[in-house]
Structure formats: C-alpha cells, structure tokens
Amino acid sequence: HAGIYDYLVSRGPEFAQCAEALTQADPVSCSANNGKRASTSTSSAPILEKKWTAVPRLQRRVLELERQMATNAKIHAHRSGNDGS
C-alpha cells in the first residue's frame, strides 16, 4: 500500500483525498513514511507505473509465444505425418 500511497501523493493535490482515505484504511503502511518517500524520492511512483505498464506488454508477449508454439506444433505434426491429435 505504501507504493500506491506514494503514487497518489506524487500526483498532486487532486489525489490528496484518495491518499488520505488510503491512510485511514491502512495507517501502518501509509503513515510509516508520512509522504516523505514521495517528496524526497521520486523513484517509487515511476516503478509502480512501470509495473502497471509491464503487465499488458508481458501479456502480449505470452500470446505471441503461444501463437508461435501452436504454429510450430502444426508444422511438426505435418512433417511427422500426424494429424495433430
């Protein structure tokens, strides 16, 4: 939760109410830094954003590899004389 809290704080005053609600829901994680990490270190927010954008990229890669594997299986089945079953 601390990473999400830091992200909300780094987004500015528009997200202050959300950050405060998160602090009330999980005071241990969010109040441990009291916003200090967001103001002194900007590395936590970009890391969180990178993780969020990495998920769709990795999903596309998995789908691409699955398609490639299916194509290779068809080619192998055709070469070995099997009908794929």
Residue pairs with C-beta under 8 A, 6 or more apart in sequence:
1 22
1 25
1 26
1 29
1 30
2 29
2 30
2 32
2 33
2 37
2 44
3 44
3 47
3 48
4 22
4 48
5 19
5 22
5 23
5 29
5 30
5 33
5 35
5 38
6 33
6 35
6 37
6 38
6 44
6 45
6 48
7 38
7 44
7 45
7 48
7 49
8 15
8 16
8 18
8 19
8 22
9 15
9 16
9 19
9 35
9 38
9 39
10 38
10 42
10 44
10 45
11 45
19 30
19 35
22 30
23 30
23 31
37 44
38 44
38 45
73 84
74 84
77 83
77 84
